[in-house]
Amino acid sequence: MAEVVKMPKMSDTMTEGVLAKWHKKVGDKVKSGDVLAEIETDKATMDFESYQDGTLLYIGIQEGAAAPVDSVIAILGKEGEDYKSLLDQAGSGAAAEPVKEAAPAADKAPAATPAPAAPKVDLSSIPATVIRMPLLSDTMTEGTIEKWNFKVGDKVKADDSLADVATDKATMEVVGYEAGTLLYIGVKEGEAAKVNDIIAIVGKEGTDITPLLQDGGSAPAAAEAAPAAEAKTAEAAPAATTESSSDDDSRVKASPLARKIAKDKGINLNDVKGSAEGGRIIKKDVEEYTPSAKPAAAPVTEAAPAAAPAAAAKAPIVLPTFTGEEKFSERPVTQMRKAISRRLSESLFTAPHFYVTMSIDMDQAIVARTRMNEIAPVKISFNDFVVKACAVALRQHPAINSSFLGDKIRTNEHVHVGVAVAVDEGLLVPVIKFADGKSLSHISVEVKEFAGKAKSKKLQPNEMEGSTFTISNLGMFGVDEFTAIINTPNACILAVSGIQAVPVVKNGAVVPGNIMKVTLSADHRVVDGATAAAFLQTLKQLLEEPVRLLI
């Protein structure tokens, strides 16, 4: 008897899933335990296994489309079995049937329109698989193709890495999971594509992939336009060269734009060194060319001393003319920078921030660190002291270890400390989980390992999730004091400055001291000023008497 397969609820927050890929097609035999499909949830992409044996009679959702939890996505049963009644019983699931099965829908289409004949193509019968931009992190909305590892026409294996994709958090590999020939590339290197957009097609050599592209939506149209634009550019380049053949530098290999800029600036291309392939001159080479400006400035400089002896007493001061050139450079916004912009803007403009600053005497911490590093298996930093002290203080002040969730406030009983790490493209926040229970040496090893992974772009999404409190330390840059924007959904973030050697008053006398300023940024929807101050007092006591960290 035929059985309905519904969209599963794969996480506690999941309301719908995206069908990333079908591993079976209509008519295939399916055994219990076989992977039917890959489903993208709000947290990850997971395999969906069949719990029945039978033949796949019906597919209710196409690859790349979303469906609510518990909606019909497939039907399994005996070969040739009538499953229409199950769709009728499923209610809302039945509405998907005309979309997936084009033949019945065609009966209702106007007879005067010939176009509806196209949907009759059975996409499952085409020996090719669409590769879409995967969801590689929970906050990812689009990815940038940094590098294609294959070109159209190459043979690929199921476990080959097709491309490197830059997300908002890291650069990761995209695996096709299909063996065959790379038939189509939809996004060029350096370009971005939204999650689920078609980026490639792999299949049998010579396969007509037009129906797959037409079914893919607007993304293929833009991708198909790219080769045409390239062809027009290629045709325009020789034309521009021909037009400028009368110039004395017409035989120099240069792009049309470089020629135009050189002409506007009066630069002879024979004097410019090309940096592109084969010595070809491009826009950057012309813009960075400067020697031609020096001879023009020389006569002006020489003219000034010649005029000076005429009337030294009465003549006004004559300044030499300086000729400059306005220049700027632009670069595309990376996925990481987009994510930082989006998340910090949401935090600053949504959460009412307030700031509390306190000075901490680090004399005893300096002595303790020196003694510890004489016997510790790894070098302990002042940042490790701050992480451990914050973790212990959060245990005593759970209100700081909280999150605002709209209609409720969550107080976390575990302590996961996020440590901001600066990288070339922006900022990453790996998380030291259960930091309150770890030793200073353990924390030091984890922080160093995460920092290395961050700089080499090898941090995994699960290593940056789940923080309950965040620390941003700019002390190594000699910063006196600063404030930080809260890393939502945390309620607080601590900004740590450098240790400054300053005069301090102790026992009524002015003596040398080592002071470190810390500023707590707090979400006023969760934390009040007195609560923030109490937390900083505890932190101050722990760092001024480090032995407390060992109790």
N, C-alpha and C positions, 0 to 999 in steps of 0.2 A: 504494500500500500504506500502511495506517495506521501512524503512528509515535507512540511514547510521548514526552510532554514531562515532564521531571522537574524537581523543585525544584533550581535551580542553586546552586552555592557561590560567593557574590558577595564574600566577604572571607575572609581567612586564618583568622579566629576564628569564622566562622559555622557553626553546627551545625543550625539550623533557620531558616525564614523565615515571616513572617506575610503572607498574601495580602491586601494592603491594598485592592486594587480590580482587578476584571476589566474590561478594555476591549473584550472580545468576549464574546458569549454563544453557547450551543450552537446550531449551524446557520449561524453566520456564516462567510463566506469570509475566509480569512487568507492574506496574502502574506508572503514572506520579508522581514523587516525591520519588519513591523508590530509595534507595542507590544501584546503580549498582556495584560500585567498590570503592576501596581505591587507590588513586594515589599519589605517592611520587613525589613532585616537587623539585626544587633546594632549597626550603626553608622549606617545611613542608609536612606532609602526610595529605591529605584532602579527604573527602567523595565526590564521583561523583554521582550526582542524575540523574535519567532519566527524560527527558521532554516529553516522549511519552508513550502511552499505547500499549501493544502488547505482542508477544511471542519472547523470545530471540532466534533468528534463527542461529546466527553465532558469534563466539568469535575469534577475529583476533590477539590477543596477549596473551600469557600465563602469569601466575603469575611470577613475578620476572624479566620479560623482559621489555626493554625500547622501546618507540615508539616516533617519532617526533610529535610535535604539528600538528594537523589537519590530521594525518594519521588515517586510519580506524581501530577501535578497536572492533566494534561490529555492528550487524545489528538487528533491531527490525521490526517485521511485523506480519502478520497473520500466524497462524500455518500451515505449509506445503507450504507456499508461496515460489516461486522461486526467489532467491536473487542474482543469479550468475551475472546477467547483471549489478547490482549495483557495484559489485566488479570490473568488467571490466571498468565501467565508472570512478571509483575512481582512476585508474592509478596505482600509486605506492602502494596503499593499496592492490591491487589484488595480489601483490607479496607475501603477508603474508599468503594467503590462503593455498598453498600447505604445509606450515610449520604447520599450525594449524589443517588441515584436512589430516590425514595421508593416508586415503584410496586412493584418486586420485594419490598421489605421488608414491604409491607402484606400480602402473601400469608401471611407467617409470623405476623402479629398475631392474637390471639384474636378470633373472630368476634363475641363478646358485647360488645366494646368499640367504640362508634361513634367515639371521639375520633380514631383514627389516620387518618381521612379527610382531616384538615387538611393533613398533609404532602404530599398529592398536588398541591398548588398549585405550578406551575412558576414559581419566583421570577424566573427570567431573562426570563419573558414580561411581567412587570409593568413598565410604562413609568416607572420611578422608580429613583433611585440613592441608596443609603445613604451618608451622610457620617459617618465615624467620627473619633474623636479621634486625630489623627496623632501619630507618634513624632517629635518635633521636636528631640530631642537624645539622645545616647547614654545619659544617666542619667535620662531622663524616665520616670516611671511614671504620672503623671496631670497634667492641665492644668486651669486655671481659666478659664472664659469671662469675660473682662473686659467685652466689648461685642459685641452682635450688630449687624451693619451692615444687616440686612434683617429683616423680620418675616414671619410666615406669610401667604402669599398674594401676596408680592412676586415679580416676575419677576427672575430672575438670569441672568447670562451665565457662560460657562465660565471666564473669567478674573477674575470678581468676587471680592473678598475678603469671605467670608461673616461672619467673626468675628475678633476679636483674642483670642488665647489666651496666658495667662501660664504659662510653664513654670518649671522650677527655675533657669533661667539668664537668660531674657529674655522679652519680650512679642513674639509673632510672629503673622503673619496666617495664617488658614486659607482656602485657595482650594478651591472645590468642584469645579472642573474639569468641571462639567456645566451645560448651559443648560436652563432650564425654570422651574417655579414652586416656591417654597419651601413644601413641603407640611407640614412638621413640624419643630419645635424641641424637642429632648429634654433640654436642659440650660439652665437660666435663667442670666442674668448674675450673676456672683459665686459660682456653684456650680462644683464640681470634677467631673471625669469621668476615669475611668481610660483609659489608652491603649487604643484599639480599641472603646470604648463608642460607641453610636450617639448623635450629637449633632444630626443633622439629616437630612432626606430631601428631595431635589429630584427633580421629575419633571413629568409631564403633569398639568395642572390637572384635579381631579376624580378622580384615581386612588385606588383603595382600597389604602391602605398597611398595612392590618392584618396580612397575612401577613409583610411585611418586619419589622414590630415584634415579632411572635411569634417569628420566627426569630432575632431579635437577642439573646435571653437576658433576663437580669434587668434590664438597664439601662432598656429601654422601660417596664417596669412601674412603676419609680420615677418616670419622666418623665410617664407617663399619670396618676399619682396627684397630680402637682403641680397641674394645673388644678382637680381636685376640691377640693384643700385650699384653693386660692384662692377657689373658689366658697363654701366654708363660711365662710371668713374674711369675704368680702363680705357674706354673710347675717348673720353675727354682729355686724358693725359697726352697722348700723341698729338691731338689737335692743338693743344696749347703750345706744345713744342714747335709745331710747324709755324704757328702764327708769329713766334718770336725768333724765327730763323734769321731775320735780318740783323739782329743784334750781334755784337761781337762775342757775347757769351752764350749764344744760342746752342752751341754744341755741348755745353755742360749739362750733365744729367741732373735734373731738378724737378721737384713736384710743381704743378701749376700754382699752388698757393705760395710756395717759396719764391717762385719767379715774380708773382704779383707784389709780395712784400719787399723783395729786393728792388724792384722797379720803383715802388713808392719811396723807398729810402735812398735811392740812387746808388745802390751797392752793385758792384760788378761781381757776378757769380764766379768768375775765374779766381777771385780772391778768397772765396769761401770754401772751407773744407767740409765735405759731406760726411755724415755719420751713418746713413742708411746703407743697405746692402749694395755693394758695387760702387761705393763712394757717392751715391745719389744724395743730393742736397734736399733737405726737408725744412719745414717751417722753423723748427727749433734752431737749426744751424744758422739761419739768416738772423733770427732774433738775438742769438748769442754772439754774433759777429761784432766786434768793437774796433779793431785797428783802423778802419776807415775814418773814424771820428777824430783821431789824433792829429793828422796833418791839418785839418780845418781849424783846430783850436790853436795850433802853434803860432800863426801870424798874429793872432789877437794878443797872445802873451808877449810876443816880441815888440809889438807896437807900443805897449805901455811905457817901457823904459825910454823909448825914443822921444816921447812927448814930454817926459818929466823934466828934462833940463831947461825947457823953454822959459818957465816962470815958476820956479820951485816955491817961492814965497806966497804967491797969490793963487796959483792953480789949485782947484779943489782936488780932493782925493779921488783918483780914478781906479775903480775896482775892475780887475780882469773879468771878461765875460765868461761865464761857465755855461756850457751847453750840456744838458742832461737828456735822458730819454725815459719816458714813463713806461714801465714794464710791470707785468704781473704774471703769475702762473696759476693755473686752476687744476684741480684734481677731482675725480668723482668721489662722492661720499661712499665709503665702504659700508658693508652690511653691519659691521660692528659699530661704526660711528652712528649709523641710523638708529640702531637699537639703543645706544647710550642716549642719543638725543630724545628719542621717544619716551624712554622710561624715566629719565631724570626730569623731563618737562612735566610728565604726569605727576611725579612725586612732588616737585616744588610748587606746582600750581594747584595741586589737590590737597596735599597735607599741610596744615598750618604749622610751619616750622618755628621753633624757638631755640635759643642757644644759651648754654651755660658753660663758662670757662673757669678753670681752676689751675693754679700753679702747684707743681709737685716737686718736692726736694728729692733729687735722685742720688744724693751722696751715698746712702747705704746700698742702693741698687747697684751703683758702680763698683763698690767694694765686693758685694756678693757675686756679681757677674765675674769679676776677676778671679775670685776664689773657685767658683764653680767651673770655669773654663780650664783650670789647672787639672781637674780630674774628670770632667765630663767627656763622654765619647764623641760628642759633636760640639761645635762652637755655638754657644747660646748668645743670641742678640738681645738688645733692649726691646725690640719688637716682640720677641718671644715672651719676655716678662710681661709686656702690656697685654698680650693675648691671654696668658694664663690668669693675670690679675682680673681682667674683665670677666673671664669665665667664672671665676670664684665669686666676684661681686654680683654677677647676674643671678647666682643661686640665692643670694641674700635679698635681691631686689627683683622679684619676678615680673613686676609691672614694666620694667625696662625691656624684658625679654618677651615682648608681646607683639601682636599684629592687629591692625584695624581692618575688619572684614565687612564693612558696610553696616549691617544690622546687628553685629556682635563683635566682641573683642576676644581674641584668642590669646590666652596666656600659656606659653610653651613651658613644659616641664623639663624638656631637654635643652642643652646649650650647644648650638652650632654657630661658631664664629666665622663670619666671612672676612677674608683679608684681601683688600684691594691691591692688585698688582698692575703696575703700568707696563704696557706693551707699545710697540710702534704705532699700531692703529688706534689705540685708545686705552681701555681699562677692562680688566677681567677680575672677577671676585670668586676665587676658589674657597671652599668651605672646610674648616677644621671641625669635624663632627665630634660631639661629646668632648669638647675641649676641657671642660671642668674636671674630667677624670683622667686627663693625660699629663704626663710629666713635662717639664721644660724641655728635656732632650727629645722626647717624642714630638712635641709641638715644633721644635726647631727642624727636625728631619722632614716633617710633613710640609711646613712652609717652604723650605728650600726646594723640595721635590715639585710642589705645585708651581712655584715661581719659574722653575726650569721648563716645566710643561707649558706654562702660559707663554713664555717667550719663544718657544719652538712651535707654538700653535697645536699642541697635542693634548690640551685639556679636554676631557670629555664632558658632555652636558651634565651628567649625574654628579660630577665633581664640583659643579658650580650651583647646585640647587639645594634648597632647604635651610639657608642661613636664618638665624633668629636675631642676630646682632652683627653689625659690621664695623670694622676698624679701617681707617684710611690714615696711613703714616707717611708724612713728608719730611720726617726728621732728618733723613739722610741727605736732604737737599738744603739743610740749614735754615728751614722755615721757622720764623718766630712764633707765628700763630695763624690759624685759618679755620674756616668753617666748611663742612661737607654737606652735600644733599643726601637725604635719607634714601637708602637702598630698599625700596618697597619690596615685599610687604612688611619689612622690619619697622619697628616703631622708633628706633634710634640708630645713630651712627656716631662713632667717636673719631674726631680729628686729632691726630697726634703730631706735635711739632718737635723740633730738635732740642737737644739738651744744651742750654746756654750757661756759660760761666759768668755769673753776675754776683755783685755784692749783696749779701743777705744779712738780716739781723738775727742773731742767735744769742740768747741769754743777755740781751741788752747791748751786745757788741756787734759791730759791722765786720763780717768775715766773708771770705770767698765761698761761694756756693754754686751748685749745679742745679738749675731749674728747668723743668720741662712743663710746658703749658699744654693742656688738653681741653678740647671744646666738644661738648655733647650736643648734637643736633637732635631734637626730639619732636615727635608728632604730638601736638597739643590735644588731639582727639583721644589720645591714649594716656599720655604722660603729663603730669603737672610739674610746675617749677620746683616745688619742694621735693618731689620724688626724684627728679633729675639731680638735684643738689645732694640728696642723701646717697645716691649711687656714686657720685664723684667723691664724696667724703670717704666711702668705703674703699674705692679704688686708690685714693691718695694714701690711706693707711696701709694698704697692701704693698704699694710700691715703695713707700718710705721705710717700711719694716718688712723686707722680703721674706723673712723667716715665717711670716704668716701664711705665705703661699704653700708652705710645706706641711701645715697643720691640717 
